[in-house]
């Protein structure tokens, strides 16, 4: 017992030190960056507001959500706080400005996060389709993966193609250099990451897992995650030559050896440093590599930061 208590005390000290480290950086370094004062007039249509005839796919800093379909995961007030990473529905996330969705499924097509489940993937489909029907030029990247420890849903690739049909932007390296207008009326890049069944191939309606990459750092220490994210970002190619999407996740996650296991207070340790991350990436010479930037509990300010930097790229400010 004494050893456990000692470990927990050390963990609390580590977290306090790490939060202090980022806070100190925020005091000594600016979180302003080219485009940081830009605010889209309509977050629901922010891509439309940036001139789709000029905006290339690889210029966009895509605001994304981590574990997107967890707003109703588990049992409210019981298991939900341990697995919920978003409080908004998929539709409301898209209206708020999210454009990259991360959804995990199990064999019966229920959305899940670990061992906890929520609604059917049909709900995700309906929300995305509703959003697309209400907009004209917004593009959505939908990543669907089979959750670790689960089997792939049977014929799920066929199901995805049947559901989205002509809206799908087919897997094609050339898409990265095209403008939004050149891709329209196709609206959805759907990345399917099965665990056992075959990956989509070049030219298929769906994109294979290698087209949306990240380096997941499983920690609840904010400074460790911040600097690890920065280090891995620095190892990527610039977006102008890269033929895959690279994601940085501005999140930290609960750990078993820490008494705080609820997602919201843990991930809250890093959420407010999103703008600082963009500013530091630019300062350290990695601004040309930032592409997909994801968060838990997405809000308008996070979206504005991504859209602002996109605006700066489009206008040649960086």
LOGULO-998119 format. One record per residue (C-alpha): residue number from 1; y, z, x. Coordinates in Angstrom, 1 decimal. Layout:
<rs>
<sero = NUM | v = Y | w = Z | u = X>
...
</rs>
This chain:
<rs>
<sero = 1 | v = 0.0 | w = 0.0 | u = 0.0>
<sero = 2 | v = 2.4 | w = 0.9 | u = 2.8>
<sero = 3 | v = 1.7 | w = -2.4 | u = 4.6>
<sero = 4 | v = 2.4 | w = -4.3 | u = 1.3>
<sero = 5 | v = 5.6 | w = -2.4 | u = 0.8>
<sero = 6 | v = 6.7 | w = -3.1 | u = 4.3>
<sero = 7 | v = 5.9 | w = -6.8 | u = 3.9>
<sero = 8 | v = 8.0 | w = -6.9 | u = 0.7>
<sero = 9 | v = 10.9 | w = -5.2 | u = 2.5>
<sero = 10 | v = 10.8 | w = -7.7 | u = 5.3>
<sero = 11 | v = 10.7 | w = -10.6 | u = 2.8>
<sero = 12 | v = 13.8 | w = -9.2 | u = 1.0>
<sero = 13 | v = 15.6 | w = -8.9 | u = 4.3>
<sero = 14 | v = 14.6 | w = -12.5 | u = 5.2>
<sero = 15 | v = 15.9 | w = -13.8 | u = 1.9>
<sero = 16 | v = 19.1 | w = -11.9 | u = 2.3>
<sero = 17 | v = 19.6 | w = -13.2 | u = 5.8>
<sero = 18 | v = 18.9 | w = -16.8 | u = 4.7>
<sero = 19 | v = 21.3 | w = -16.6 | u = 1.8>
<sero = 20 | v = 24.0 | w = -15.1 | u = 4.1>
<sero = 21 | v = 23.4 | w = -18.0 | u = 6.6>
<sero = 22 | v = 24.1 | w = -20.7 | u = 3.9>
<sero = 23 | v = 27.0 | w = -18.7 | u = 2.6>
<sero = 24 | v = 28.5 | w = -18.5 | u = 6.0>
<sero = 25 | v = 28.1 | w = -22.2 | u = 6.5>
<sero = 26 | v = 29.8 | w = -22.8 | u = 3.2>
<sero = 27 | v = 32.8 | w = -20.7 | u = 4.4>
<sero = 28 | v = 33.1 | w = -22.4 | u = 7.8>
<sero = 29 | v = 32.2 | w = -26.0 | u = 6.7>
<sero = 30 | v = 33.7 | w = -28.0 | u = 3.9>
<sero = 31 | v = 31.5 | w = -29.1 | u = 1.0>
<sero = 32 | v = 33.9 | w = -32.0 | u = 0.3>
<sero = 33 | v = 32.7 | w = -35.5 | u = 1.1>
<sero = 34 | v = 33.8 | w = -39.1 | u = 0.3>
<sero = 35 | v = 33.7 | w = -39.4 | u = -3.5>
<sero = 36 | v = 33.3 | w = -35.6 | u = -4.1>
<sero = 37 | v = 36.3 | w = -35.6 | u = -6.4>
<sero = 38 | v = 35.0 | w = -38.5 | u = -8.5>
<sero = 39 | v = 33.9 | w = -37.6 | u = -12.0>
<sero = 40 | v = 32.2 | w = -40.2 | u = -14.3>
<sero = 41 | v = 33.9 | w = -40.6 | u = -17.6>
<sero = 42 | v = 30.5 | w = -40.7 | u = -19.3>
<sero = 43 | v = 27.5 | w = -39.2 | u = -17.6>
<sero = 44 | v = 25.2 | w = -40.8 | u = -20.1>
<sero = 45 | v = 26.3 | w = -44.3 | u = -18.9>
<sero = 46 | v = 27.4 | w = -43.5 | u = -15.3>
<sero = 47 | v = 25.6 | w = -46.5 | u = -13.8>
<sero = 48 | v = 27.3 | w = -48.8 | u = -16.3>
<sero = 49 | v = 30.6 | w = -47.2 | u = -15.2>
<sero = 50 | v = 30.1 | w = -48.2 | u = -11.5>
<sero = 51 | v = 30.0 | w = -52.0 | u = -12.0>
<sero = 52 | v = 26.3 | w = -53.0 | u = -12.2>
<sero = 53 | v = 27.3 | w = -56.5 | u = -10.9>
<sero = 54 | v = 28.1 | w = -55.0 | u = -7.5>
<sero = 55 | v = 26.0 | w = -51.9 | u = -7.3>
<sero = 56 | v = 22.7 | w = -52.4 | u = -5.5>
<sero = 57 | v = 19.6 | w = -50.4 | u = -6.1>
<sero = 58 | v = 19.7 | w = -49.1 | u = -2.5>
<sero = 59 | v = 23.3 | w = -47.9 | u = -2.7>
<sero = 60 | v = 22.6 | w = -45.4 | u = -5.5>
<sero = 61 | v = 22.2 | w = -41.7 | u = -4.8>
<sero = 62 | v = 19.8 | w = -40.9 | u = -7.6>
<sero = 63 | v = 20.1 | w = -37.5 | u = -9.3>
<sero = 64 | v = 16.6 | w = -36.3 | u = -10.1>
<sero = 65 | v = 14.9 | w = -33.4 | u = -11.7>
<sero = 66 | v = 11.9 | w = -31.5 | u = -10.2>
<sero = 67 | v = 9.0 | w = -30.8 | u = -12.6>
<sero = 68 | v = 11.0 | w = -32.5 | u = -15.2>
<sero = 69 | v = 9.0 | w = -31.9 | u = -18.4>
<sero = 70 | v = 8.7 | w = -28.1 | u = -18.2>
<sero = 71 | v = 11.3 | w = -27.1 | u = -20.7>
<sero = 72 | v = 8.6 | w = -25.9 | u = -23.1>
<sero = 73 | v = 5.8 | w = -25.1 | u = -20.6>
<sero = 74 | v = 3.5 | w = -22.2 | u = -21.2>
<sero = 75 | v = 4.4 | w = -19.4 | u = -23.6>
<sero = 76 | v = 8.0 | w = -18.4 | u = -24.1>
<sero = 77 | v = 9.0 | w = -15.1 | u = -22.5>
<sero = 78 | v = 5.4 | w = -14.7 | u = -21.2>
<sero = 79 | v = 4.2 | w = -17.4 | u = -18.8>
<sero = 80 | v = 7.1 | w = -19.9 | u = -19.2>
<sero = 81 | v = 9.5 | w = -18.1 | u = -16.7>
<sero = 82 | v = 6.8 | w = -18.6 | u = -13.9>
<sero = 83 | v = 6.6 | w = -22.4 | u = -14.3>
<sero = 84 | v = 9.7 | w = -23.6 | u = -16.1>
<sero = 85 | v = 11.9 | w = -25.7 | u = -13.8>
<sero = 86 | v = 14.1 | w = -27.4 | u = -16.4>
<sero = 87 | v = 15.6 | w = -26.0 | u = -19.6>
<sero = 88 | v = 16.6 | w = -29.4 | u = -21.0>
<sero = 89 | v = 14.4 | w = -31.9 | u = -22.7>
<sero = 90 | v = 13.7 | w = -35.2 | u = -20.9>
<sero = 91 | v = 16.2 | w = -36.9 | u = -23.2>
<sero = 92 | v = 18.9 | w = -34.4 | u = -22.6>
<sero = 93 | v = 18.4 | w = -34.6 | u = -18.8>
<sero = 94 | v = 18.9 | w = -38.3 | u = -19.0>
<sero = 95 | v = 22.0 | w = -37.9 | u = -21.1>
<sero = 96 | v = 23.3 | w = -35.4 | u = -18.6>
<sero = 97 | v = 22.9 | w = -38.0 | u = -15.9>
<sero = 98 | v = 19.4 | w = -37.5 | u = -14.3>
<sero = 99 | v = 17.8 | w = -40.9 | u = -13.4>
<sero = 100 | v = 14.7 | w = -39.8 | u = -11.5>
<sero = 101 | v = 12.0 | w = -37.9 | u = -13.5>
<sero = 102 | v = 9.0 | w = -36.0 | u = -11.9>
<sero = 103 | v = 6.2 | w = -35.5 | u = -14.4>
<sero = 104 | v = 2.7 | w = -34.2 | u = -13.8>
<sero = 105 | v = -0.2 | w = -34.8 | u = -16.1>
<sero = 106 | v = -3.9 | w = -33.7 | u = -16.5>
<sero = 107 | v = -6.9 | w = -35.6 | u = -17.8>
<sero = 108 | v = -6.1 | w = -35.3 | u = -21.5>
<sero = 109 | v = -2.5 | w = -36.6 | u = -21.0>
<sero = 110 | v = -0.9 | w = -33.2 | u = -21.5>
<sero = 111 | v = 2.0 | w = -32.5 | u = -19.1>
<sero = 112 | v = 1.3 | w = -29.6 | u = -16.8>
<sero = 113 | v = 2.6 | w = -27.5 | u = -14.0>
<sero = 114 | v = -0.3 | w = -26.0 | u = -12.2>
<sero = 115 | v = -2.6 | w = -24.3 | u = -14.7>
<sero = 116 | v = 0.0 | w = -24.2 | u = -17.5>
<sero = 117 | v = 0.4 | w = -27.0 | u = -20.0>
<sero = 118 | v = 3.0 | w = -28.2 | u = -22.4>
<sero = 119 | v = 3.4 | w = -31.2 | u = -24.8>
<sero = 120 | v = 1.7 | w = -34.6 | u = -24.6>
<sero = 121 | v = 3.0 | w = -37.3 | u = -22.3>
<sero = 122 | v = 3.9 | w = -39.2 | u = -25.5>
<sero = 123 | v = 6.9 | w = -36.9 | u = -25.8>
<sero = 124 | v = 8.1 | w = -38.0 | u = -22.4>
<sero = 125 | v = 7.7 | w = -41.6 | u = -23.4>
<sero = 126 | v = 9.6 | w = -41.1 | u = -26.7>
<sero = 127 | v = 12.5 | w = -39.4 | u = -24.9>
<sero = 128 | v = 12.8 | w = -42.1 | u = -22.3>
<sero = 129 | v = 12.7 | w = -44.9 | u = -24.9>
<sero = 130 | v = 15.3 | w = -43.1 | u = -27.0>
<sero = 131 | v = 17.6 | w = -42.9 | u = -24.1>
<sero = 132 | v = 17.1 | w = -46.5 | u = -23.1>
<sero = 133 | v = 17.7 | w = -47.7 | u = -26.7>
<sero = 134 | v = 21.1 | w = -45.9 | u = -26.7>
<sero = 135 | v = 22.2 | w = -47.4 | u = -23.3>
<sero = 136 | v = 22.3 | w = -50.9 | u = -21.9>
<sero = 137 | v = 22.5 | w = -50.8 | u = -18.1>
<sero = 138 | v = 21.0 | w = -47.5 | u = -17.1>
<sero = 139 | v = 17.9 | w = -47.6 | u = -14.9>
<sero = 140 | v = 15.4 | w = -44.8 | u = -14.8>
<sero = 141 | v = 12.8 | w = -44.0 | u = -12.1>
<sero = 142 | v = 9.8 | w = -42.3 | u = -13.8>
<sero = 143 | v = 7.3 | w = -40.8 | u = -11.4>
<sero = 144 | v = 4.0 | w = -39.7 | u = -13.0>
<sero = 145 | v = 1.3 | w = -38.0 | u = -11.0>
<sero = 146 | v = -2.0 | w = -36.3 | u = -11.7>
<sero = 147 | v = -1.4 | w = -32.6 | u = -11.0>
<sero = 148 | v = -3.4 | w = -31.1 | u = -8.1>
<sero = 149 | v = -6.8 | w = -29.9 | u = -9.2>
<sero = 150 | v = -6.9 | w = -32.2 | u = -12.2>
<sero = 151 | v = -8.7 | w = -35.5 | u = -12.9>
<sero = 152 | v = -6.8 | w = -38.7 | u = -13.6>
<sero = 153 | v = -6.2 | w = -39.5 | u = -17.3>
<sero = 154 | v = -8.6 | w = -42.4 | u = -18.2>
<sero = 155 | v = -6.9 | w = -45.8 | u = -18.2>
<sero = 156 | v = -3.5 | w = -44.2 | u = -17.8>
<sero = 157 | v = -2.0 | w = -47.2 | u = -15.9>
<sero = 158 | v = -2.8 | w = -49.4 | u = -18.8>
<sero = 159 | v = -1.2 | w = -46.9 | u = -21.2>
<sero = 160 | v = 2.0 | w = -46.8 | u = -19.2>
<sero = 161 | v = 2.2 | w = -50.6 | u = -19.1>
<sero = 162 | v = 1.5 | w = -50.8 | u = -22.8>
<sero = 163 | v = 4.2 | w = -48.3 | u = -23.6>
<sero = 164 | v = 7.1 | w = -49.7 | u = -21.5>
<sero = 165 | v = 6.1 | w = -53.4 | u = -21.5>
<sero = 166 | v = 9.0 | w = -55.7 | u = -20.6>
<sero = 167 | v = 11.2 | w = -52.8 | u = -19.6>
<sero = 168 | v = 9.2 | w = -52.4 | u = -16.4>
<sero = 169 | v = 10.7 | w = -53.5 | u = -13.1>
<sero = 170 | v = 7.6 | w = -54.7 | u = -11.2>
<sero = 171 | v = 6.7 | w = -53.4 | u = -7.8>
<sero = 172 | v = 8.6 | w = -55.6 | u = -5.4>
<sero = 173 | v = 10.2 | w = -54.8 | u = -2.0>
<sero = 174 | v = 13.0 | w = -57.2 | u = -2.8>
<sero = 175 | v = 14.2 | w = -55.0 | u = -5.6>
<sero = 176 | v = 15.9 | w = -52.6 | u = -3.2>
<sero = 177 | v = 18.6 | w = -55.2 | u = -2.2>
<sero = 178 | v = 19.2 | w = -56.4 | u = -5.8>
<sero = 179 | v = 22.1 | w = -55.3 | u = -8.0>
<sero = 180 | v = 21.5 | w = -53.5 | u = -11.2>
<sero = 181 | v = 22.7 | w = -56.5 | u = -13.1>
<sero = 182 | v = 20.1 | w = -58.7 | u = -11.3>
<sero = 183 | v = 17.3 | w = -56.4 | u = -12.5>
<sero = 184 | v = 18.4 | w = -56.2 | u = -16.1>
<sero = 185 | v = 17.2 | w = -56.3 | u = -18.8>
<sero = 186 | v = 14.3 | w = -54.5 | u = -17.0>
<sero = 187 | v = 15.2 | w = -50.8 | u = -16.9>
<sero = 188 | v = 12.3 | w = -48.7 | u = -15.7>
<sero = 189 | v = 10.7 | w = -48.2 | u = -12.3>
<sero = 190 | v = 7.5 | w = -46.4 | u = -13.0>
<sero = 191 | v = 5.7 | w = -44.9 | u = -10.0>
<sero = 192 | v = 2.1 | w = -43.9 | u = -10.8>
<sero = 193 | v = 0.4 | w = -41.5 | u = -8.4>
<sero = 194 | v = -3.3 | w = -41.0 | u = -9.4>
<sero = 195 | v = -5.6 | w = -38.8 | u = -7.4>
<sero = 196 | v = -8.8 | w = -40.8 | u = -7.6>
<sero = 197 | v = -8.3 | w = -44.1 | u = -9.3>
<sero = 198 | v = -6.8 | w = -47.2 | u = -7.7>
<sero = 199 | v = -3.1 | w = -47.3 | u = -6.8>
<sero = 200 | v = -0.9 | w = -50.1 | u = -8.2>
<sero = 201 | v = -0.7 | w = -53.2 | u = -6.0>
<sero = 202 | v = 2.2 | w = -55.4 | u = -5.0>
<sero = 203 | v = 3.5 | w = -57.3 | u = -7.9>
<sero = 204 | v = 2.0 | w = -54.9 | u = -10.5>
<sero = 205 | v = 4.2 | w = -53.6 | u = -13.3>
<sero = 206 | v = 3.8 | w = -50.1 | u = -11.9>
<sero = 207 | v = 4.7 | w = -48.9 | u = -8.4>
<sero = 208 | v = 2.4 | w = -47.2 | u = -6.0>
<sero = 209 | v = 2.9 | w = -43.7 | u = -4.7>
<sero = 210 | v = 4.2 | w = -44.8 | u = -1.3>
<sero = 211 | v = 7.4 | w = -46.1 | u = -2.9>
<sero = 212 | v = 8.6 | w = -42.6 | u = -3.7>
<sero = 213 | v = 8.2 | w = -40.3 | u = -0.7>
<sero = 214 | v = 9.3 | w = -36.8 | u = 0.2>
<sero = 215 | v = 8.5 | w = -33.9 | u = 2.5>
<sero = 216 | v = 7.8 | w = -30.9 | u = 0.3>
<sero = 217 | v = 8.6 | w = -27.7 | u = 2.0>
<sero = 218 | v = 7.1 | w = -24.8 | u = 0.1>
<sero = 219 | v = 9.4 | w = -21.8 | u = 0.7>
<sero = 220 | v = 11.6 | w = -19.4 | u = -1.2>
<sero = 221 | v = 14.0 | w = -19.2 | u = 1.8>
<sero = 222 | v = 17.1 | w = -21.3 | u = 1.1>
<sero = 223 | v = 18.3 | w = -21.8 | u = 4.7>
<sero = 224 | v = 14.8 | w = -22.8 | u = 5.8>
<sero = 225 | v = 14.6 | w = -25.3 | u = 3.0>
<sero = 226 | v = 18.1 | w = -26.6 | u = 3.6>
<sero = 227 | v = 17.6 | w = -27.3 | u = 7.3>
<sero = 228 | v = 14.0 | w = -28.6 | u = 6.8>
<sero = 229 | v = 15.3 | w = -31.1 | u = 4.2>
<sero = 230 | v = 18.1 | w = -32.1 | u = 6.6>
<sero = 231 | v = 15.6 | w = -32.6 | u = 9.5>
<sero = 232 | v = 13.2 | w = -34.7 | u = 7.5>
<sero = 233 | v = 16.1 | w = -36.8 | u = 6.0>
<sero = 234 | v = 17.3 | w = -37.5 | u = 9.6>
<sero = 235 | v = 13.9 | w = -39.0 | u = 10.4>
<sero = 236 | v = 14.2 | w = -41.7 | u = 7.6>
<sero = 237 | v = 15.5 | w = -45.2 | u = 7.9>
<sero = 238 | v = 19.0 | w = -46.0 | u = 6.5>
<sero = 239 | v = 18.9 | w = -47.0 | u = 2.8>
<sero = 240 | v = 20.1 | w = -50.5 | u = 3.7>
<sero = 241 | v = 16.7 | w = -51.2 | u = 5.4>
<sero = 242 | v = 14.3 | w = -48.8 | u = 3.7>
<sero = 243 | v = 11.8 | w = -50.3 | u = 1.4>
<sero = 244 | v = 10.9 | w = -47.1 | u = -0.4>
<sero = 245 | v = 12.7 | w = -44.3 | u = -2.2>
<sero = 246 | v = 13.0 | w = -41.0 | u = -0.3>
<sero = 247 | v = 13.6 | w = -37.8 | u = -2.1>
<sero = 248 | v = 15.2 | w = -34.6 | u = -1.0>
<sero = 249 | v = 14.6 | w = -31.6 | u = -3.3>
<sero = 250 | v = 17.4 | w = -29.0 | u = -3.5>
<sero = 251 | v = 14.9 | w = -26.3 | u = -4.6>
<sero = 252 | v = 13.1 | w = -23.3 | u = -3.4>
<sero = 253 | v = 10.0 | w = -22.0 | u = -5.0>
<sero = 254 | v = 8.5 | w = -18.5 | u = -5.7>
<sero = 255 | v = 5.9 | w = -17.2 | u = -3.2>
<sero = 256 | v = 2.9 | w = -15.0 | u = -3.9>
<sero = 257 | v = 4.0 | w = -12.4 | u = -1.4>
<sero = 258 | v = 7.4 | w = -11.8 | u = -3.0>
<sero = 259 | v = 7.8 | w = -9.7 | u = -6.1>
<sero = 260 | v = 10.2 | w = -12.2 | u = -7.7>
<sero = 261 | v = 8.0 | w = -14.9 | u = -9.1>
<sero = 262 | v = 10.2 | w = -16.3 | u = -11.9>
<sero = 263 | v = 11.5 | w = -19.8 | u = -11.0>
<sero = 264 | v = 15.1 | w = -19.5 | u = -12.1>
<sero = 265 | v = 16.3 | w = -16.6 | u = -10.0>
<sero = 266 | v = 14.4 | w = -17.9 | u = -7.0>
<sero = 267 | v = 15.6 | w = -21.5 | u = -7.1>
<sero = 268 | v = 19.1 | w = -20.2 | u = -7.9>
<sero = 269 | v = 19.3 | w = -19.2 | u = -4.2>
<sero = 270 | v = 19.9 | w = -22.8 | u = -3.2>
<sero = 271 | v = 21.2 | w = -24.6 | u = -6.3>
<sero = 272 | v = 24.9 | w = -24.1 | u = -5.5>
<sero = 273 | v = 24.6 | w = -25.7 | u = -2.1>
<sero = 274 | v = 23.9 | w = -29.2 | u = -3.3>
<sero = 275 | v = 27.4 | w = -30.4 | u = -2.5>
<sero = 276 | v = 27.3 | w = -28.7 | u = 0.9>
<sero = 277 | v = 24.0 | w = -30.5 | u = 1.6>
<sero = 278 | v = 25.6 | w = -33.9 | u = 1.0>
<sero = 279 | v = 28.7 | w = -33.0 | u = 3.0>
<sero = 280 | v = 26.5 | w = -31.8 | u = 5.9>
<sero = 281 | v = 24.2 | w = -34.9 | u = 5.8>
<sero = 282 | v = 27.3 | w = -37.0 | u = 6.2>
<sero = 283 | v = 28.7 | w = -34.8 | u = 9.0>
<sero = 284 | v = 25.4 | w = -34.9 | u = 10.9>
<sero = 285 | v = 25.1 | w = -38.7 | u = 10.6>
<sero = 286 | v = 22.5 | w = -38.8 | u = 7.9>
<sero = 287 | v = 24.7 | w = -39.8 | u = 5.0>
<sero = 288 | v = 23.3 | w = -43.4 | u = 5.0>
<sero = 289 | v = 19.8 | w = -42.0 | u = 4.4>
<sero = 290 | v = 20.4 | w = -39.9 | u = 1.3>
<sero = 291 | v = 18.9 | w = -41.6 | u = -1.7>
<sero = 292 | v = 17.0 | w = -39.4 | u = -4.3>
<sero = 293 | v = 18.4 | w = -35.9 | u = -4.6>
<sero = 294 | v = 16.5 | w = -33.6 | u = -7.0>
<sero = 295 | v = 17.1 | w = -30.2 | u = -8.4>
<sero = 296 | v = 15.7 | w = -27.6 | u = -10.8>
<sero = 297 | v = 17.8 | w = -26.9 | u = -14.0>
<sero = 298 | v = 20.0 | w = -29.9 | u = -13.6>
<sero = 299 | v = 23.7 | w = -29.7 | u = -14.6>
<sero = 300 | v = 26.7 | w = -31.9 | u = -14.8>
<sero = 301 | v = 28.1 | w = -30.9 | u = -11.4>
<sero = 302 | v = 25.0 | w = -31.9 | u = -9.6>
<sero = 303 | v = 25.1 | w = -35.3 | u = -11.3>
<sero = 304 | v = 28.7 | w = -35.7 | u = -10.5>
<sero = 305 | v = 28.1 | w = -35.0 | u = -6.8>
<sero = 306 | v = 25.4 | w = -37.8 | u = -6.6>
<sero = 307 | v = 27.5 | w = -40.2 | u = -8.7>
<sero = 308 | v = 30.6 | w = -39.5 | u = -6.6>
<sero = 309 | v = 28.8 | w = -40.3 | u = -3.3>
<sero = 310 | v = 27.3 | w = -43.5 | u = -5.0>
<sero = 311 | v = 30.9 | w = -44.5 | u = -5.9>
<sero = 312 | v = 32.0 | w = -43.9 | u = -2.3>
<sero = 313 | v = 29.2 | w = -46.2 | u = -1.0>
<sero = 314 | v = 30.1 | w = -48.9 | u = -3.5>
<sero = 315 | v = 33.8 | w = -48.8 | u = -2.6>
<sero = 316 | v = 33.1 | w = -48.8 | u = 1.2>
<sero = 317 | v = 34.4 | w = -45.3 | u = 1.7>
<sero = 318 | v = 31.4 | w = -44.4 | u = 3.9>
</rs>
